[in-house]
């Protein structure tokens, strides 16, 4: 089964063919129980494709294929330089087809095309290349004990790993998971979001073309309650990596505890603070805050949705931030239009959820300073929104909205804002804006968060670890730290002459 999408706009002209079956053991197969789901264009609300829906039986088949590949043609059977060569080839193919993947991200996830190409696709290429370079550099060490013994460590793959990725960055999250897992020699059973599966399915075609052995990469589209649960509970999957909500992350962790105690890494939600001191470069800060808050239509776990502004520049900040957000609202529309900066929310469900939070903010007494309503009449567009007159106990300040909704609060001192910023169950990211170097370091060190960006916004890098404190997750993605989460360490002891 496949679908052909015809596009004719200023950003992309031509057809894109996507196979829409399940990808198991290097083959495109129908699900064990025939079922499909419609994939919707969030800019119009209309169907663009139909994809297969897998189930537990399909996960079982994929795990068997992955086990066979791991034992016969991958893992420790394949030298690191070969794994690296294939990953680098995969990155080259993705770069070759970058326009197609950017178009799929725009069509399926609502991202402005130029943003999808420059950020999501380019970041995915960089990530896969980065881990391709690591594949032949994964090694242990010798450890001095006595002259009669030799001890050394091996960093070995788990074998079969399960991966569950979200809908907000479909291709990017795929690369974050696939890169380190393959570099370390693991085989994969991956579930993309049922809402945004097209780029993951297209990616499988590149896996085939690059020459990966059958069974090394298996991708099963389907629902979290079936495919996701089957991956989390499977006794032959030794490690699961999940990106998504904190609520579902807890369920993944619980499933591991109930079954085989598989290793679990979780990248979960956030309610990130943007801290704006009165000694910042305000003009530049406004640009960064705008990106940190409204990038990807606010559908980001690191969105800087709690904006703390020091009282000395609060009025000036509001006066200058407001027209910047208005301009973003005026640049909201068709993701393929070259002037579009802000696209739709990813789905009707997400649209309804965000509007529910906006209504909760109004009911709690917060002031809608800007936006707060639907944009247009077609698709899932929401106006970039600013709330003022908010308090720390309000739902819109405490909970992750995952939409273009900023809550602006005033603070007096450095000590006060550190306490306010840390007053959350989350700890994924934070933003600090100040031209005082000493203050920037003090605050960055005091914030309980896995990442802190100083005078910057949302610029993750494949070489730098990423992950959360508190309820924002367990483990790290990116960098050498990601390799640690996909390997297990074995200590080997060799007798060189000990006699008993």
Beta strands, then each sheet from edge to edge (+ up, - down):
strand 1: 2-8
strand 2: 13-19
strand 3: 22-24
strand 4: 27-29
strand 5: 36-41
strand 6: 46-52
strand 7: 142-143
strand 8: 149-157
strand 9: 160-164
strand 10: 187-191
strand 11: 217-219
strand 12: 239-243
strand 13: 263-267
strand 14: 273-276
strand 15: 306-310
strand 16: 367-370
strand 17: 385-388
strand 18: 405-411
strand 19: 429-433
strand 20: 451-454
strand 21: 473-474
strand 22: 487-495
sheet 1: 1+ 2-
sheet 2: 3+ 4-
sheet 3: 5+ 6-
sheet 4: 7+ 8- 22+
sheet 5: 11+ 10+ 9+ 12+ 13+ 21-
sheet 6: 16+ 17- 18- 15- 14- 19- 20-
end
